Amino acid sequence: MIPLKDSNPTERFPIITVVFITLNIIVFLYQTSLGDDAVEFFIGAFSLVPARLFHAGVVLPGPVPAGITIVTSQFLHGGLFHLIGNMLYLWIFGNNVEDAMGRIRFIVFYLLCGALASMTHALMNPQSNIPMIGASGAVSGILGAYLLLYPKARILTLFTLGFFVRMIEVPAMVVLGFWFVFQFLSAVVAKGAGGVAWYAHIGGFLAGLALIILFKRSDVPFGGKRRYRTL
């Protein structure tokens, strides 16, 4: 199931969501403008490498302190489809989550979920010297928050099963529940192999579930029933 858009309106224009999307695109365009050697150094310097995080100076030394890469790695992507997928999810679900907590809180929430997702991946693969990049950890946190805030919101979804392709509207709890189960099963099957940081997705999602309790506005209830503030 590939979400295309939701039917959940916002009170304010999601400027921070747009800023994060723009930053990711700018970094990707800069990354693709580099030559092979330069892009390898760029990714090596700013990506999260678990072994470098826990064993300083052992793997891929670079100008960026290992701890800072927990944040910088969130703005790098491995390819165009990697970027598009993350930005699509960020736009569909991020605008409502930003609306539910306010702009400043959303910035902190986004970066914190991404950091906790990165740490989950690093703790599950402490000896790995494979760079981890992408906004999916932070986006996963947004998905967790959205699930608690708007479980009944209708999501227009592209559903594919073999040659069967159809667009259907599905409750957010179904789309995001399916997404989480897929991440969990993939992590179990992959057992650390492959090119996807499944545990980062799981860690980010669980972080979003937990942190939304602290970050949402007091006038925004769980479950999708919006309370409007009076003037």
Secondary structure, DSSP 8 states (H G I E B T S, - for coil): -EEEEE----SS--HHHHHHHHHHHHHHHHHHHS-HHHHHHHHHHHSB-HHHHHSTTSSS--SS-GGGHHHHGGG--SSHHHHHHHHHHHHHHHHHHHHHH-HHHHHHHHHHHHHHHHHHHHHHSTT--S-B--SHHHHHHHHHHHHHH-TT-EEEEEEEETTEEEEEEEEHHHHHHHHHHHHHHHHHHHTT-SS--HHHHHHHHHHHHHHHHHHS-TT--TTS-------
